[in-house]
């Protein structure tokens, strides 16, 4: 569909209210914002941040019937007169960060298929792709992976400005900032929107909409309120959109010159079991937080209870009124516990025994072990439900272990990593192809073939132990069960066949290179003169005489003497 018409058009579209409300809830866990959490789970009366989250409680009938949010720890208001002392464990942000680190701690290897273009162009195209995935490109892909893990999906937009950079680059757009249009489960068009800076008059909410289709972008500026788009305005009516006057035609369109969408969708994982039955939500991803929100809420409650025990465990002394020092009429009274000597007290306390009994010490037990076991069990279950091993979260300490043991402990995390690569790889290759088309069309790239087919491979998450690999290769070689090619392949799994064959040739050349006249194959060096500890030459039998045996000489064992 084109840009929405002017008037009371609801925005964002009503069909996205439930997904956006869930994403807003996940954003609270991802950001670790305790005020946001209290507002999300406190119900519509206490939520004042935006209209989308307020509508969450009215729109999502599945949750409203049960009222689970009102029973959440973060949805409970503190008792009147009691200090709010809720603590938050940012495990949600840790999970999203851990997911991004597993995927993008290293840059994947992107190769150009030599069968899809000529050899010279393949080399130059390969070099240009390496420039796209420089530190900036690497950081952007990692940022996108972290947002996708927390908010279920994210969008990548290819942008260019030759005055800023000679090549196109990536812009990461949160899922709530895009209204997608799907065709057979693939992104066919997308409306990117954002709120503009309020003007001085403070009237209305200004929004900029970009409707992306293959080959063109249509822009629109609207002034409405918090829930509706309002009237469409001119680009020169707002200072942030004045640049579009020269960039667009009379209909507000800009030709991209690229017959493909400049927006790429990156889901976290699929299938989507969160919004089952809601139309046009199946291609959206599934957050790592989906279904574990109550456990994260329970972890916060456990941690807050532990800290509450610490506060209640402070020693207190109950004393009678007569033992308090007064500040004068109407000024209250106090008892100084830091005094080393009590000089005098007012009032009649009776005998010494009654005075001693009048001082009562109170100190509650601090249930450290109970809280620690509960918190540790909750953390383990949260990580397991999210698809990660406790080892990835640092639960097993930092004792040095072999790579095989690390891989075994992180097996669940590595499985999840492999699953997410299935969705990262197509998005990466698609966005790189789009960047090449934009680079050739608008940035003047030479020797780049955007039509070339690409492949991508991720490096191993856990590097093999060199010592263990060497032992395995030695045993296989002794058994005669491995070739030189496979030995090199096992040593360097990331190498392609050409690199492995080149190394095999070098190994064979080193073994066959024997200098002329070097009958002992010493490589041109002199044989070391070995000397035993007792001064006897190696190979000399103590029982034989120093003179050589004539028969032995004749037998050819000492040819230099036989001559």
C-alpha positions as CSV (number, residue, x, y, z in Angstrom):
1,X,0.0,0.0,0.0
2,X,1.2,3.6,-0.5
3,X,1.6,6.2,2.2
4,X,-1.5,6.4,4.5
5,X,-4.0,9.2,3.8
6,X,-4.3,12.3,5.8
7,X,-6.9,12.5,8.6
8,X,-7.5,10.4,11.7
9,X,-5.5,7.4,10.5
10,X,-4.5,5.4,13.6
11,X,-0.7,5.1,14.0
12,X,0.9,2.7,14.4
13,X,-1.6,0.5,12.5
14,X,-4.0,-1.4,14.9
15,X,-2.8,-4.8,13.5
16,X,0.6,-4.2,15.2
17,X,-0.6,-3.1,18.6
18,X,-0.1,-6.5,20.2
19,X,3.4,-7.2,18.7
20,X,4.4,-3.6,19.6
21,X,3.1,-3.9,23.1
22,X,5.1,-7.2,23.6
23,X,8.2,-5.6,22.1
24,X,7.7,-2.6,24.5
25,X,7.6,-5.1,27.4
26,X,10.7,-6.9,26.2
27,X,12.4,-3.6,25.8
28,X,11.9,-2.9,29.5
29,X,13.6,-6.2,30.4
30,X,16.3,-5.6,27.8
31,X,17.1,-2.1,29.0
32,X,16.7,-3.0,32.7
33,X,14.6,0.1,33.3
34,X,12.9,-0.5,36.7
35,X,10.5,2.4,36.1
36,X,9.5,1.0,32.8
37,X,9.0,-2.4,34.3
38,X,6.8,-1.0,37.0
39,X,4.7,0.9,34.5
40,X,4.4,-2.1,32.1
41,X,3.2,-4.5,34.8
42,X,1.3,-1.9,36.8
43,X,-1.6,-1.7,34.4
44,X,-3.0,1.1,32.2
45,X,-3.6,3.4,35.1
46,X,0.1,3.7,36.0
47,X,1.5,3.5,32.5
48,X,2.1,7.0,31.1
49,X,5.0,6.5,28.8
50,X,3.2,6.0,25.5
51,X,-0.2,5.0,24.1
52,X,0.9,1.7,22.6
53,X,1.8,0.2,26.0
54,X,-1.4,1.6,27.6
55,X,-3.5,-0.1,24.8
56,X,-1.6,-3.3,25.6
57,X,-4.0,-4.2,28.5
58,X,-7.1,-3.5,26.4
59,X,-6.0,-5.1,23.2
60,X,-4.4,-8.3,24.4
61,X,-7.5,-10.1,25.6
62,X,-5.5,-13.3,26.2
63,X,-3.6,-11.7,29.0
64,X,-6.3,-9.5,30.3
65,X,-8.6,-12.4,31.1
66,X,-6.0,-13.9,33.4
67,X,-4.6,-10.7,34.8
68,X,-1.1,-12.1,35.1
69,X,0.5,-8.7,34.9
70,X,-1.2,-7.5,38.1
71,X,0.3,-10.5,40.0
72,X,3.8,-9.9,38.8
73,X,6.3,-8.7,41.4
74,X,7.0,-5.5,39.3
75,X,3.2,-4.8,39.2
76,X,2.8,-4.7,42.9
77,X,2.8,-1.2,44.5
78,X,4.7,-0.7,47.8
79,X,2.6,-0.6,51.0
80,X,1.6,2.9,52.1
81,X,4.5,4.5,54.0
82,X,7.0,1.8,53.0
83,X,10.0,2.6,51.0
84,X,10.1,1.1,47.5
85,X,13.2,-1.2,47.6
86,X,12.9,-3.4,44.5
87,X,16.1,-4.5,42.8
88,X,16.5,-5.7,39.3
89,X,19.0,-8.3,38.0
90,X,19.8,-7.3,34.3
91,X,19.8,-10.9,33.1
92,X,17.7,-9.8,30.0
93,X,20.3,-7.5,28.8
94,X,23.0,-10.1,29.6
95,X,21.2,-12.7,27.4
96,X,20.9,-10.3,24.5
97,X,24.5,-9.3,24.7
98,X,25.6,-12.9,25.1
99,X,23.7,-13.9,22.0
100,X,25.3,-11.1,19.9
101,X,28.8,-12.0,21.2
102,X,28.3,-15.7,20.2
103,X,27.3,-14.6,16.7
104,X,29.5,-11.6,16.0
105,X,32.6,-11.8,18.2
106,X,34.4,-12.4,14.9
107,X,33.6,-11.4,11.4
108,X,32.3,-14.2,9.2
109,X,34.1,-15.1,6.0
110,X,32.2,-14.0,2.9
111,X,33.4,-15.4,-0.3
112,X,32.5,-14.7,-3.9
113,X,31.5,-17.7,-6.0
114,X,34.1,-17.7,-8.8
115,X,31.7,-19.6,-11.1
116,X,29.3,-16.6,-11.0
117,X,31.8,-14.0,-12.3
118,X,35.2,-13.8,-13.9
119,X,38.3,-14.3,-11.7
120,X,39.6,-10.7,-11.8
121,X,36.2,-9.3,-10.9
122,X,35.8,-11.9,-8.1
123,X,39.0,-10.7,-6.5
124,X,38.0,-7.0,-6.6
125,X,34.4,-7.7,-5.4
126,X,35.9,-9.8,-2.6
127,X,38.0,-6.9,-1.5
128,X,35.1,-4.4,-1.6
129,X,33.0,-6.7,0.6
130,X,35.8,-6.7,3.1
131,X,35.5,-2.9,3.2
132,X,31.8,-3.2,3.9
133,X,32.6,-5.5,6.9
134,X,35.1,-3.2,8.5
135,X,34.9,-2.2,12.1
136,X,31.8,-0.1,11.5
137,X,30.0,-2.7,9.5
138,X,31.0,-5.4,12.0
139,X,29.7,-3.3,14.9
140,X,26.4,-2.6,13.1
141,X,25.7,-6.3,12.5
142,X,26.5,-7.0,16.1
143,X,24.2,-4.2,17.2
144,X,21.4,-5.6,15.0
145,X,21.9,-9.2,16.5
146,X,21.6,-7.9,20.0
147,X,18.4,-5.9,19.3
148,X,17.0,-8.9,17.5
149,X,17.7,-11.2,20.4
150,X,15.9,-8.9,22.8
151,X,13.0,-7.5,20.7
152,X,12.4,-10.5,18.4
153,X,13.5,-8.9,15.1
154,X,15.2,-5.9,13.6
155,X,15.6,-4.2,10.2
156,X,18.7,-3.2,8.3
157,X,18.6,-0.2,5.9
158,X,21.3,0.6,3.3
159,X,22.1,4.3,3.2
160,X,24.7,6.4,1.3
161,X,26.1,9.9,1.4
162,X,29.3,10.4,-0.6
163,X,29.9,13.6,1.3
164,X,30.2,11.6,4.5
165,X,31.7,8.3,3.4
166,X,32.8,7.0,0.0
167,X,30.9,3.8,0.4
168,X,27.3,2.9,1.5
169,X,26.8,1.8,5.1
170,X,24.1,0.1,7.3
171,X,21.5,1.7,9.5
172,X,19.9,-0.4,12.2
173,X,16.1,0.2,12.7
174,X,14.2,-1.2,15.7
175,X,11.2,-3.4,14.8
176,X,8.8,-0.9,16.2
177,X,9.9,1.7,13.7
178,X,8.9,-0.3,10.6
179,X,5.5,-1.3,9.3
180,X,6.2,-4.3,7.1
181,X,4.3,-5.7,4.1
182,X,4.8,-9.5,3.5
183,X,4.4,-11.6,0.4
184,X,4.8,-15.3,0.8
185,X,6.6,-14.7,4.0
186,X,9.2,-12.3,2.5
187,X,9.4,-8.6,2.9
188,X,7.9,-7.0,-0.2
189,X,7.6,-3.3,1.0
190,X,8.1,-1.4,4.3
191,X,7.1,1.9,5.8
192,X,9.9,3.3,8.0
193,X,8.7,6.0,10.4
194,X,10.0,8.2,13.2
195,X,8.8,11.1,15.3
196,X,10.4,14.5,14.5
197,X,11.5,17.1,17.0
198,X,8.5,19.1,18.3
199,X,8.3,22.6,17.0
200,X,8.3,25.7,19.2
201,X,4.5,26.1,19.2
202,X,4.3,22.6,20.8
203,X,1.2,21.7,18.8
204,X,0.8,18.2,17.5
205,X,3.2,15.2,16.9
206,X,5.3,15.4,13.8
207,X,6.2,12.1,12.0
208,X,8.3,11.3,8.9
209,X,7.2,8.3,6.9
210,X,9.3,6.5,4.2
211,X,7.5,4.0,2.0
212,X,10.2,1.7,0.6
213,X,9.5,-0.4,-2.6
214,X,12.0,-1.8,-5.1
215,X,13.4,1.1,-7.0
216,X,11.9,4.0,-5.1
217,X,11.2,5.7,-1.7
218,X,8.1,7.8,-1.1
219,X,8.3,10.3,1.7
220,X,5.5,12.0,3.8
221,X,5.4,14.4,6.7
222,X,2.4,14.3,9.0
223,X,1.3,16.4,12.0
224,X,-1.2,14.6,14.3
225,X,-1.4,13.5,17.9
226,X,-0.1,10.6,20.0
227,X,-2.4,8.0,18.3
228,X,-3.2,9.4,14.8
229,X,-1.2,10.6,11.9
230,X,-3.1,13.8,11.2
231,X,-2.7,15.9,8.1
232,X,0.1,15.5,5.6
233,X,2.3,18.6,5.5
234,X,5.0,19.9,3.2
235,X,8.6,19.0,3.5
236,X,9.5,22.6,4.2
237,X,7.1,22.9,7.1
238,X,9.6,21.2,9.4
239,X,13.3,21.9,9.6
240,X,14.3,18.2,9.8
241,X,12.7,17.5,6.4
242,X,13.7,20.5,4.3
243,X,16.4,18.5,2.6
244,X,13.8,16.3,0.9
245,X,12.5,19.2,-1.2
246,X,15.5,18.9,-3.5
247,X,15.8,15.1,-3.3
248,X,12.2,14.2,-4.3
249,X,9.9,14.8,-7.2
250,X,6.5,16.5,-7.2
251,X,4.9,13.4,-5.7
252,X,7.5,13.1,-2.9
253,X,9.3,10.2,-4.4
254,X,13.0,9.4,-4.8
255,X,14.3,6.9,-7.3
256,X,16.9,4.7,-5.8
257,X,18.2,3.3,-9.1
258,X,18.3,-0.1,-7.6
259,X,15.7,-2.6,-8.5
260,X,15.5,-4.1,-5.0
261,X,14.4,-3.2,-1.6
262,X,16.9,-1.2,0.5
263,X,15.4,-2.7,3.7
264,X,16.4,-6.1,4.9
265,X,14.5,-8.0,7.7
266,X,16.5,-9.9,10.3
267,X,14.4,-12.2,12.6
268,X,15.9,-13.6,15.7
269,X,14.6,-17.2,15.4
270,X,11.5,-18.8,13.9
271,X,8.8,-20.1,14.1
272,X,6.9,-17.4,15.9
273,X,4.9,-19.0,18.7
274,X,4.2,-15.8,20.5
275,X,1.6,-14.2,18.2
276,X,0.0,-17.4,16.9
277,X,-3.1,-16.6,15.0
278,X,-2.5,-12.9,14.6
279,X,-2.5,-12.0,10.9
280,X,0.8,-10.9,9.3
281,X,2.9,-11.6,12.3
282,X,4.2,-15.1,11.4
283,X,7.4,-13.7,9.7
284,X,8.3,-11.7,12.8
285,X,10.9,-13.3,15.0
286,X,10.7,-14.7,18.5
287,X,12.5,-12.9,21.3
288,X,14.9,-14.8,23.6
289,X,12.7,-13.4,26.5
290,X,9.5,-14.9,25.2
291,X,8.0,-17.1,27.9
292,X,10.7,-16.4,30.6
293,X,9.3,-13.1,31.8
294,X,7.8,-14.6,34.9
295,X,11.1,-16.3,35.8
296,X,13.0,-13.0,35.4
297,X,10.4,-11.4,37.5
298,X,10.9,-14.1,40.1
299,X,14.7,-13.6,40.0
300,X,14.2,-9.9,40.8
301,X,11.8,-10.8,43.7
302,X,14.4,-13.3,45.1
303,X,17.2,-10.7,44.9
304,X,15.0,-8.0,46.5
305,X,14.0,-10.4,49.3
306,X,17.7,-11.2,49.9
307,X,18.5,-7.5,50.2
308,X,15.4,-7.1,52.4
309,X,16.9,-9.7,54.8
310,X,20.1,-7.7,54.9
311,X,18.2,-4.6,55.9
312,X,16.1,-6.4,58.5
313,X,19.2,-8.2,59.8
314,X,20.7,-5.0,61.1
315,X,20.9,-5.2,64.9
316,X,18.3,-3.1,66.8
317,X,17.9,-2.4,70.5
318,X,14.5,-1.7,72.1
319,X,14.8,0.6,75.1
320,X,12.2,2.1,77.4
321,X,11.1,5.7,77.0
322,X,13.0,6.7,80.1
323,X,16.3,5.8,78.5
324,X,15.9,8.2,75.6
325,X,17.5,11.6,75.4
326,X,15.1,14.3,74.6
327,X,15.5,17.3,72.3
328,X,13.2,19.4,74.2
329,X,9.4,19.8,74.2
330,X,8.1,18.8,70.8
331,X,11.6,17.9,69.6
332,X,11.4,14.1,70.0
333,X,13.9,11.8,71.7
334,X,16.8,9.5,70.8
335,X,19.1,6.9,72.2
336,X,22.8,7.2,71.2
337,X,24.0,3.6,70.6
338,X,27.6,4.9,70.0
339,X,28.1,6.1,73.5
340,X,30.7,4.1,75.3
341,X,29.5,5.0,78.7
342,X,26.0,5.8,79.8
343,X,26.3,8.8,82.1
344,X,22.7,9.2,83.4
345,X,19.2,8.3,82.6
346,X,15.9,9.9,83.6
347,X,13.1,8.2,85.4
348,X,12.8,5.4,87.9
349,X,14.0,2.0,86.5
350,X,13.9,-0.1,89.7
351,X,16.6,-2.6,90.5
352,X,19.6,-3.5,88.4
353,X,17.8,-6.7,87.1
354,X,14.8,-4.8,85.8
355,X,17.2,-2.3,84.1
356,X,19.0,-5.1,82.3
357,X,15.8,-6.8,81.1
358,X,14.5,-3.5,79.8
359,X,17.2,-3.6,77.0
360,X,16.1,-6.0,74.2
361,X,18.3,-6.9,71.3
362,X,16.6,-7.8,68.0
363,X,18.5,-9.2,65.0
364,X,16.8,-11.3,62.3
365,X,18.6,-14.1,60.5
366,X,19.9,-13.5,57.0
367,X,18.9,-16.5,54.8
368,X,22.0,-16.3,52.6
369,X,22.1,-20.0,51.4
370,X,18.3,-20.2,50.7
371,X,18.3,-17.0,48.6
372,X,21.6,-18.0,46.8
373,X,20.3,-21.5,45.9
374,X,17.0,-20.0,44.7
375,X,18.6,-17.3,42.6
376,X,21.1,-19.7,41.1
377,X,18.3,-22.2,40.2
378,X,16.3,-19.4,38.6
379,X,19.3,-18.2,36.6
380,X,20.0,-21.7,35.3
381,X,16.3,-22.2,34.3
382,X,16.1,-18.8,32.6
383,X,19.3,-19.4,30.6
384,X,18.1,-23.0,29.6
385,X,14.7,-21.7,28.5
386,X,16.4,-19.0,26.5
387,X,18.6,-21.6,24.8
388,X,22.0,-21.0,26.6
389,X,24.3,-22.9,28.9
390,X,25.1,-21.7,32.3
391,X,28.8,-21.9,31.3
392,X,28.2,-19.1,28.8
393,X,27.0,-17.0,31.7
394,X,30.0,-17.7,33.9
395,X,28.3,-20.1,36.3
396,X,31.2,-22.7,36.3
397,X,34.0,-20.4,37.3
398,X,37.2,-19.6,35.3
399,X,39.3,-22.8,35.7
400,X,41.3,-23.5,32.6
401,X,39.9,-26.4,30.6
402,X,40.5,-27.8,27.2
403,X,38.5,-26.7,24.1
404,X,36.7,-30.1,24.1
405,X,35.5,-29.6,27.6
406,X,34.4,-26.0,26.9
407,X,32.5,-27.1,23.9
408,X,30.7,-29.8,25.9
409,X,29.8,-27.3,28.7
410,X,28.5,-24.8,26.1
411,X,26.8,-27.3,23.9
412,X,23.3,-25.7,24.4
413,X,24.7,-22.2,23.6
414,X,26.5,-23.5,20.5
415,X,23.3,-25.2,19.3
416,X,21.4,-21.9,19.7
417,X,24.2,-20.1,17.9
418,X,24.0,-22.5,15.0
419,X,20.2,-22.0,14.8
420,X,20.6,-18.2,14.8
421,X,23.2,-18.4,12.0
422,X,20.5,-19.9,9.8
423,X,18.7,-16.5,9.9
424,X,21.8,-14.3,10.1
425,X,23.4,-15.7,7.0
426,X,20.6,-14.9,4.5
427,X,20.1,-11.4,5.9
428,X,23.9,-10.7,5.7
429,X,24.2,-11.9,2.1
430,X,21.1,-10.0,1.1
431,X,22.3,-6.7,2.6
432,X,25.8,-7.1,1.2
433,X,24.3,-7.6,-2.3
434,X,22.2,-4.4,-1.8
435,X,25.2,-2.5,-0.7
436,X,27.1,-3.5,-3.8
437,X,24.2,-2.3,-6.1
438,X,24.1,1.0,-4.3
439,X,27.9,1.3,-4.3
440,X,28.0,0.8,-8.1
441,X,25.0,3.1,-8.8
442,X,25.7,6.0,-6.5
443,X,29.2,5.7,-5.1
444,X,31.1,4.9,-8.4
445,X,32.5,1.6,-7.3
446,X,34.7,-0.1,-10.0
447,X,35.3,-3.7,-10.5
448,X,32.4,-4.8,-8.4
449,X,29.9,-7.3,-9.7
450,X,26.6,-7.0,-7.6
451,X,25.2,-10.0,-9.4
452,X,27.9,-12.3,-8.1
453,X,26.8,-15.0,-5.8
454,X,28.0,-14.9,-2.2
455,X,28.6,-17.5,0.5
456,X,29.3,-16.9,4.2
457,X,30.8,-19.1,6.9
458,X,31.1,-18.3,10.6
459,X,34.3,-19.1,12.5
460,X,34.2,-21.8,15.2
461,X,32.9,-20.5,18.5
462,X,35.4,-22.6,20.4
463,X,38.8,-23.0,18.9
464,X,40.2,-26.5,19.1
465,X,43.1,-27.3,21.4
466,X,46.3,-27.4,19.3
467,X,47.8,-30.1,21.5
468,X,44.8,-32.3,21.3
469,X,44.7,-31.8,17.5
470,X,48.4,-32.7,17.2
471,X,47.8,-35.9,19.2
472,X,44.9,-36.9,17.0
473,X,46.9,-36.3,13.8
474,X,49.8,-38.3,15.2
475,X,47.7,-41.3,16.0
476,X,45.9,-41.2,12.7
477,X,49.2,-40.9,10.8
478,X,50.7,-43.9,12.8
479,X,47.6,-45.9,11.8
480,X,48.0,-44.9,8.2
481,X,44.4,-43.7,8.2
482,X,44.8,-40.1,7.1
483,X,46.2,-38.2,4.1
484,X,48.3,-35.1,4.1
485,X,45.4,-33.1,2.7
486,X,43.1,-34.1,5.6
487,X,45.8,-33.5,8.1
488,X,46.1,-29.9,6.9
489,X,42.3,-29.6,6.8
490,X,42.0,-30.8,10.4
491,X,44.7,-28.3,11.4
492,X,43.1,-25.3,9.6
493,X,39.3,-26.0,9.2
494,X,38.7,-22.5,8.0
495,X,40.9,-22.9,4.9
496,X,39.4,-23.7,1.5
497,X,40.6,-26.5,-0.8
498,X,43.0,-24.2,-2.7
499,X,44.7,-23.1,0.5
500,X,44.9,-26.7,1.8
501,X,46.4,-27.9,-1.5
502,X,49.0,-25.1,-1.5
503,X,50.1,-26.1,2.0
504,X,50.3,-29.8,1.0
505,X,52.6,-28.8,-1.9
506,X,54.8,-26.9,0.5
507,X,55.0,-29.8,2.9
508,X,56.0,-32.2,0.1
509,X,58.6,-29.7,-1.2
510,X,60.1,-29.4,2.2
511,X,60.4,-33.2,2.5
512,X,61.8,-33.7,-0.9
513,X,64.3,-30.9,-0.8
514,X,67.8,-32.6,-0.3
515,X,70.9,-30.7,-1.3
516,X,73.3,-32.3,-3.8
517,X,75.9,-34.6,-2.2
518,X,74.0,-34.8,1.1
519,X,73.6,-38.5,1.3
520,X,72.4,-38.3,5.0
521,X,69.6,-35.8,4.1
522,X,70.8,-33.2,6.6
523,X,69.4,-30.3,4.6
524,X,72.9,-28.9,3.9
525,X,74.0,-28.9,7.5
526,X,76.9,-30.9,9.0
527,X,76.2,-33.9,11.1
528,X,76.6,-33.2,14.8
529,X,79.5,-34.9,16.4
530,X,77.9,-36.9,19.2
531,X,80.0,-37.5,22.2
532,X,79.0,-39.8,25.0
533,X,79.5,-38.9,28.6
534,X,82.3,-41.5,29.0
535,X,84.3,-40.2,26.0
536,X,83.5,-43.3,23.8
537,X,82.4,-42.5,20.4
538,X,78.8,-43.5,19.6
539,X,78.6,-47.0,18.0
540,X,82.0,-48.1,19.3
541,X,82.0,-51.4,21.1
542,X,84.1,-51.4,24.2
543,X,85.1,-55.1,23.6
544,X,86.7,-54.5,20.2
545,X,90.2,-53.3,19.5
546,X,90.9,-50.0,18.0
547,X,92.3,-51.7,14.9
548,X,89.6,-52.6,12.4
549,X,89.0,-56.3,11.7
550,X,90.4,-57.3,8.3
551,X,87.3,-59.3,7.6
552,X,85.0,-56.5,8.5
553,X,87.0,-54.2,6.2
554,X,86.8,-56.7,3.4
555,X,83.1,-57.1,4.0
556,X,82.5,-53.6,3.1
557,X,81.5,-52.2,6.5
558,X,84.4,-49.8,6.5
559,X,84.8,-48.9,2.8
560,X,87.0,-45.9,3.5
561,X,89.5,-48.2,5.2
562,X,89.2,-50.9,2.7
563,X,90.5,-48.7,0.0
